[in-house]
Amino acid sequence: MLGVHHPEHSTLIIPLIDARRMDVYAAVFDARGQMMAPITFQTLSDDSFNDLGYKKIAFCGNGLTKYKV
């Protein structure tokens, strides 16, 4: 995966693509770049990704500024 250098194996990578307002398109990848959840349209909230059960999540993409980690 481009732009990600040696994330820990327990880290999820979630690109967030801006879809206006508080909406994003998001997908979930493991540290090896394998897709774990398909692309979804989401309205962001404080607990948007809490149900994933991972302690380390790396967010990226132009929708990142909308999500307060």
N, CA, C and O atoms as a Tinker XYZ file with bonds, in Angstrom:
   276  protein
     1  N      0.853000   -1.172000    0.000000    73     2
     2  CA     0.000000    0.000000    0.000000    64     1     3
     3  C      0.896000    1.232000    0.000000    63     2     4     5
     4  O      1.805000    1.337000    0.824000    81     3
     5  N      0.657000    2.130000   -0.883000    73     3     6
     6  CA     1.487000    3.320000   -0.998000    64     5     7
     7  C      1.321000    4.247000    0.197000    63     6     8     9
     8  O      0.214000    4.418000    0.709000    81     7
     9  N      2.403000    4.834000    0.631000    73     7    10
    10  CA     2.367000    5.814000    1.691000    64     9    11
    11  C      2.342000    5.258000    3.102000    63    10    12    13
    12  O      2.347000    6.030000    4.061000    81    11
    13  N      2.316000    3.960000    3.257000    73    11    14
    14  CA     2.308000    3.358000    4.589000    64    13    15
    15  C      3.591000    2.555000    4.735000    63    14    16    17
    16  O      3.849000    1.631000    3.963000    81    15
    17  N      4.384000    2.908000    5.721000    73    15    18
    18  CA     5.678000    2.264000    5.909000    64    17    19
    19  C      5.689000    1.428000    7.173000    63    18    20    21
    20  O      5.681000    1.964000    8.281000    81    19
    21  N      5.707000    0.123000    7.008000    73    19    22
    22  CA     5.878000   -0.835000    8.098000    64    21    23
    23  C      4.947000   -0.614000    9.287000    63    22    24    25
    24  O      5.432000   -0.461000   10.409000    81    23
    25  N      3.624000   -0.590000    9.084000    73    23    26
    26  CA     2.741000   -0.499000   10.250000    64    25    27
    27  C      2.827000   -1.792000   11.049000    63    26    28    29
    28  O      3.140000   -2.850000   10.504000    81    27
    29  N      2.549000   -1.697000   12.326000    73    27    30
    30  CA     2.531000   -2.888000   13.162000    64    29    31
    31  C      1.433000   -3.824000   12.669000    63    30    32    33
    32  O      0.433000   -3.375000   12.109000    81    31
    33  N      1.620000   -5.116000   12.878000    73    31    34
    34  CA     0.661000   -6.105000   12.397000    64    33    35
    35  C     -0.718000   -5.945000   13.017000    63    34    36    37
    36  O     -1.715000   -6.367000   12.430000    81    35
    37  N     -0.785000   -5.343000   14.194000    73    35    38
    38  CA    -2.073000   -5.178000   14.875000    64    37    39
    39  C     -2.758000   -3.866000   14.503000    63    38    40    41
    40  O     -3.770000   -3.512000   15.108000    81    39
    41  N     -2.233000   -3.145000   13.531000    73    39    42
    42  CA    -2.778000   -1.857000   13.139000    64    41    43
    43  C     -3.713000   -2.007000   11.944000    63    42    44    45
    44  O     -3.402000   -2.706000   10.980000    81    43
    45  N     -4.855000   -1.344000   12.021000    73    43    46
    46  CA    -5.753000   -1.251000   10.876000    64    45    47
    47  C     -5.460000    0.042000   10.134000    63    46    48    49
    48  O     -5.044000    1.028000   10.741000    81    47
    49  N     -5.674000    0.044000    8.842000    73    47    50
    50  CA    -5.490000    1.232000    8.022000    64    49    51
    51  C     -6.847000    1.569000    7.420000    63    50    52    53
    52  O     -7.464000    0.748000    6.741000    81    51
    53  N     -7.302000    2.795000    7.681000    73    51    54
    54  CA    -8.618000    3.207000    7.199000    64    53    55
    55  C     -8.488000    4.505000    6.409000    63    54    56    57
    56  O     -8.322000    5.575000    6.995000    81    55
    57  N     -8.562000    4.415000    5.082000    73    55    58
    58  CA    -8.592000    5.638000    4.281000    64    57    59
    59  C     -9.988000    6.262000    4.351000    63    58    60    61
    60  O    -10.995000    5.560000    4.260000    81    59
    61  N    -10.035000    7.575000    4.514000    73    59    62
    62  CA   -11.286000    8.322000    4.564000    64    61    63
    63  C    -11.302000    9.300000    3.395000    63    62    64    65
    64  O    -10.441000   10.176000    3.308000    81    63
    65  N    -12.265000    9.159000    2.506000    73    63    66
    66  CA   -12.377000   10.038000    1.349000    64    65    67
    67  C    -13.567000   10.967000    1.562000    63    66    68    69
    68  O    -14.684000   10.509000    1.804000    81    67
    69  N    -13.327000   12.259000    1.472000    73    67    70
    70  CA   -14.336000   13.282000    1.710000    64    69    71
    71  C    -15.528000   13.118000    0.766000    63    70    72    73
    72  O    -15.359000   12.982000   -0.446000    81    71
    73  N    -16.736000   13.133000    1.339000    73    71    74
    74  CA   -17.970000   13.049000    0.559000    64    73    75
    75  C    -18.911000   14.198000    0.927000    63    74    76    77
    76  O    -20.127000   14.079000    0.777000    81    75
    77  N    -18.355000   15.298000    1.404000    73    75    78
    78  CA   -19.084000   16.507000    1.804000    64    77    79
    79  C    -19.687000   16.364000    3.197000    63    78    80    81
    80  O    -19.847000   15.260000    3.717000    81    79
    81  N    -20.012000   17.497000    3.776000    73    79    82
    82  CA   -20.543000   17.587000    5.138000    64    81    83
    83  C    -19.729000   16.712000    6.079000    63    82    84    85
    84  O    -18.503000   16.821000    6.090000    81    83
    85  N    -20.348000   15.865000    6.853000    73    83    86
    86  CA   -19.606000   14.953000    7.745000    64    85    87
    87  C    -19.592000   13.538000    7.182000    63    86    88    89
    88  O    -19.453000   12.569000    7.929000    81    87
    89  N    -19.735000   13.419000    5.867000    73    87    90
    90  CA   -19.784000   12.119000    5.208000    64    89    91
    91  C    -18.449000   11.767000    4.570000    63    90    92    93
    92  O    -17.730000   12.633000    4.071000    81    91
    93  N    -18.133000   10.478000    4.598000    73    91    94
    94  CA   -16.905000    9.970000    3.977000    64    93    95
    95  C    -17.195000    8.611000    3.343000    63    94    96    97
    96  O    -18.172000    7.940000    3.679000    81    95
    97  N    -16.332000    8.232000    2.433000    73    95    98
    98  CA   -16.254000    6.854000    1.971000    64    97    99
    99  C    -15.067000    6.253000    2.710000    63    98   100   101
   100  O    -14.000000    6.863000    2.766000    81    99
   101  N    -15.237000    5.086000    3.267000    73    99   102
   102  CA   -14.177000    4.466000    4.061000    64   101   103
   103  C    -14.101000    2.972000    3.754000    63   102   104   105
   104  O    -15.104000    2.338000    3.425000    81   103
   105  N    -12.904000    2.431000    3.867000    73   103   106
   106  CA   -12.672000    0.993000    3.771000    64   105   107
   107  C    -11.711000    0.631000    4.895000    63   106   108   109
   108  O    -11.086000    1.510000    5.489000    81   107
   109  N    -11.593000   -0.643000    5.185000    73   107   110
   110  CA   -10.704000   -1.091000    6.261000    64   109   111
   111  C     -9.714000   -2.099000    5.686000    63   110   112   113
   112  O    -10.101000   -3.069000    5.034000    81   111
   113  N     -8.415000   -1.850000    5.944000    73   111   114
   114  CA    -7.350000   -2.727000    5.482000    64   113   115
   115  C     -6.512000   -3.180000    6.676000    63   114   116   117
   116  O     -6.396000   -2.464000    7.670000    81   115
   117  N     -5.931000   -4.375000    6.568000    73   115   118
   118  CA    -4.983000   -4.788000    7.598000    64   117   119
   119  C     -3.611000   -4.220000    7.253000    63   118   120   121
   120  O     -3.456000   -3.550000    6.232000    81   119
   121  N     -2.624000   -4.481000    8.090000    73   119   122
   122  CA    -1.294000   -3.899000    7.921000    64   121   123
   123  C     -0.591000   -4.378000    6.654000    63   122   124   125
   124  O      0.367000   -3.748000    6.207000    81   123
   125  N     -1.056000   -5.492000    6.066000    73   123   126
   126  CA    -0.465000   -6.000000    4.823000    64   125   127
   127  C     -1.159000   -5.455000    3.579000    63   126   128   129
   128  O     -0.772000   -5.773000    2.454000    81   127
   129  N     -2.206000   -4.618000    3.790000    73   127   130
   130  CA    -2.925000   -4.040000    2.672000    64   129   131
   131  C     -4.084000   -4.871000    2.170000    63   130   132   133
   132  O     -4.653000   -4.574000    1.119000    81   131
   133  N     -4.444000   -5.919000    2.913000    73   131   134
   134  CA    -5.576000   -6.760000    2.531000    64   133   135
   135  C     -6.878000   -6.112000    3.023000    63   134   136   137
   136  O     -6.987000   -5.738000    4.190000    81   135
   137  N     -7.857000   -5.983000    2.128000    73   135   138
   138  CA    -9.122000   -5.365000    2.503000    64   137   139
   139  C     -9.877000   -6.268000    3.482000    63   138   140   141
   140  O    -10.106000   -7.446000    3.210000    81   139
   141  N    -10.256000   -5.693000    4.622000    73   139   142
   142  CA   -10.998000   -6.428000    5.646000    64   141   143
   143  C    -12.477000   -6.062000    5.651000    63   142   144   145
   144  O    -13.310000   -6.847000    6.106000    81   143
   145  N    -12.804000   -4.887000    5.153000    73   143   146
   146  CA   -14.201000   -4.448000    5.043000    64   145   147
   147  C    -14.309000   -3.613000    3.776000    63   146   148   149
   148  O    -13.418000   -2.817000    3.479000    81   147
   149  N    -15.381000   -3.786000    3.036000    73   147   150
   150  CA   -15.522000   -3.072000    1.760000    64   149   151
   151  C    -15.728000   -1.575000    1.954000    63   150   152   153
   152  O    -15.937000   -1.100000    3.070000    81   151
   153  N    -15.665000   -0.859000    0.870000    73   151   154
   154  CA   -15.895000    0.582000    0.894000    64   153   155
   155  C    -17.348000    0.837000    1.279000    63   154   156   157
   156  O    -18.273000    0.243000    0.725000    81   155
   157  N    -17.521000    1.739000    2.246000    73   155   158
   158  CA   -18.860000    2.104000    2.690000    64   157   159
   159  C    -18.990000    3.616000    2.741000    63   158   160   161
   160  O    -17.999000    4.335000    2.869000    81   159
   161  N    -20.210000    4.082000    2.641000    73   159   162
   162  CA   -20.531000    5.498000    2.813000    64   161   163
   163  C    -20.958000    5.666000    4.260000    63   162   164   165
   164  O    -21.835000    4.948000    4.739000    81   163
   165  N    -20.336000    6.620000    4.964000    73   163   166
   166  CA   -20.628000    6.793000    6.395000    64   165   167
   167  C    -20.747000    8.259000    6.741000    63   166   168   169
   168  O    -20.054000    9.108000    6.181000    81   167
   169  N    -21.636000    8.539000    7.671000    73   167   170
   170  CA   -21.674000    9.849000    8.305000    64   169   171
   171  C    -20.883000    9.706000    9.591000    63   170   172   173
   172  O    -21.230000    8.890000   10.445000    81   171
   173  N    -19.833000   10.484000    9.739000    73   171   174
   174  CA   -18.929000   10.342000   10.883000    64   173   175
   175  C    -19.570000   10.810000   12.183000    63   174   176   177
   176  O    -20.317000   11.788000   12.217000    81   175
   177  N    -19.259000   10.090000   13.241000    73   175   178
   178  CA   -19.642000   10.460000   14.598000    64   177   179
   179  C    -18.463000   10.133000   15.510000    63   178   180   181
   180  O    -17.460000    9.577000   15.062000    81   179
   181  N    -18.585000   10.476000   16.775000    73   179   182
   182  CA   -17.489000   10.234000   17.720000    64   181   183
   183  C    -17.141000    8.753000   17.860000    63   182   184   185
   184  O    -16.004000    8.420000   18.192000    81   183
   185  N    -18.089000    7.873000   17.616000    73   183   186
   186  CA   -17.845000    6.449000   17.799000    64   185   187
   187  C    -17.906000    5.648000   16.489000    63   186   188   189
   188  O    -18.220000    4.458000   16.499000    81   187
   189  N    -17.609000    6.302000   15.379000    73   187   190
   190  CA   -17.725000    5.667000   14.062000    64   189   191
   191  C    -16.949000    4.355000   13.927000    63   190   192   193
   192  O    -17.440000    3.419000   13.296000    81   191
   193  N    -15.769000    4.270000   14.496000    73   191   194
   194  CA   -14.941000    3.078000   14.294000    64   193   195
   195  C    -14.653000    2.324000   15.585000    63   194   196   197
   196  O    -13.749000    1.490000   15.623000    81   195
   197  N    -15.404000    2.604000   16.634000    73   195   198
   198  CA   -15.187000    1.937000   17.924000    64   197   199
   199  C    -15.491000    0.451000   17.885000    63   198   200   201
   200  O    -14.922000   -0.310000   18.668000    81   199
   201  N    -16.363000    0.023000   17.007000    73   199   202
   202  CA   -16.781000   -1.380000   16.977000    64   201   203
   203  C    -15.756000   -2.303000   16.324000    63   202   204   205
   204  O    -15.980000   -3.512000   16.270000    81   203
   205  N    -14.653000   -1.776000   15.834000    73   203   206
   206  CA   -13.643000   -2.604000   15.166000    64   205   207
   207  C    -12.817000   -3.436000   16.132000    63   206   208   209
   208  O    -12.281000   -4.473000   15.743000    81   207
   209  N    -12.701000   -3.007000   17.381000    73   207   210
   210  CA   -11.994000   -3.789000   18.382000    64   209   211
   211  C    -10.478000   -3.746000   18.284000    63   210   212   213
   212  O     -9.802000   -4.603000   18.853000    81   211
   213  N     -9.937000   -2.777000   17.583000    73   211   214
   214  CA    -8.486000   -2.646000   17.465000    64   213   215
   215  C     -8.012000   -1.450000   18.269000    63   214   216   217
   216  O     -8.687000   -0.422000   18.322000    81   215
   217  N     -6.859000   -1.582000   18.890000    73   215   218
   218  CA    -6.304000   -0.486000   19.667000    64   217   219
   219  C     -5.585000    0.522000   18.785000    63   218   220   221
   220  O     -5.538000    1.710000   19.104000    81   219
   221  N     -5.015000    0.044000   17.660000    73   219   222
   222  CA    -4.259000    0.938000   16.786000    64   221   223
   223  C     -4.920000    0.998000   15.411000    63   222   224   225
   224  O     -5.082000   -0.011000   14.724000    81   223
   225  N     -5.293000    2.217000   15.040000    73   223   226
   226  CA    -5.880000    2.447000   13.729000    64   225   227
   227  C     -5.167000    3.635000   13.107000    63   226   228   229
   228  O     -5.035000    4.687000   13.733000    81   227
   229  N     -4.710000    3.466000   11.882000    73   227   230
   230  CA    -4.064000    4.554000   11.145000    64   229   231
   231  C     -5.069000    5.070000   10.121000    63   230   232   233
   232  O     -5.478000    4.339000    9.219000    81   231
   233  N     -5.464000    6.335000   10.267000    73   231   234
   234  CA    -6.372000    6.962000    9.323000    64   233   235
   235  C     -5.573000    7.750000    8.301000    63   234   236   237
   236  O     -4.516000    8.296000    8.618000    81   235
   237  N     -6.081000    7.809000    7.067000    73   235   238
   238  CA    -5.424000    8.598000    6.027000    64   237   239
   239  C     -6.489000    9.075000    5.051000    63   238   240   241
   240  O     -7.640000    8.648000    5.131000    81   239
   241  N     -6.120000    9.943000    4.143000    73   239   242
   242  CA    -7.038000   10.425000    3.121000    64   241   243
   243  C     -7.527000   11.832000    3.384000    63   242   244   245
   244  O     -7.325000   12.388000    4.463000    81   243
   245  N     -8.180000   12.405000    2.366000    73   243   246
   246  CA    -8.604000   13.793000    2.483000    64   245   247
   247  C     -9.824000   13.991000    3.382000    63   246   248   249
   248  O    -10.204000   15.134000    3.638000    81   247
   249  N    -10.443000   12.932000    3.864000    73   247   250
   250  CA   -11.540000   13.049000    4.816000    64   249   251
   251  C    -11.072000   12.994000    6.260000    63   250   252   253
   252  O    -11.881000   13.070000    7.185000    81   251
   253  N     -9.766000   12.862000    6.451000    73   251   254
   254  CA    -9.196000   12.737000    7.802000    64   253   255
   255  C     -9.502000   13.932000    8.693000    63   254   256   257
   256  O     -9.726000   13.760000    9.891000    81   255
   257  N     -9.516000   15.134000    8.138000    73   255   258
   258  CA    -9.739000   16.331000    8.954000    64   257   259
   259  C    -11.136000   16.373000    9.563000    63   258   260   261
   260  O    -11.370000   17.118000   10.515000    81   259
   261  N    -12.063000   15.589000    9.032000    73   259   262
   262  CA   -13.426000   15.553000    9.567000    64   261   263
   263  C    -13.548000   14.662000   10.796000    63   262   264   265
   264  O    -14.470000   14.826000   11.596000    81   263
   265  N    -12.635000   13.735000   10.946000    73   263   266
   266  CA   -12.730000   12.754000   12.024000    64   265   267
   267  C    -11.771000   13.115000   13.142000    63   266   268   269
   268  O    -10.558000   13.165000   12.938000    81   267
   269  N    -12.308000   13.364000   14.308000    73   267   270
   270  CA   -11.480000   13.700000   15.469000    64   269   271
   271  C    -11.225000   12.445000   16.255000    63   270   272   273
   272  O    -12.130000   11.907000   16.893000    81   271
   273  N     -9.987000   11.969000   16.212000    73   271   274
   274  CA    -9.586000   10.724000   16.869000    64   273   275
   275  C     -9.329000   10.973000   18.326000    63   274   276
   276  O     -8.979000   10.047000   19.058000    81   275
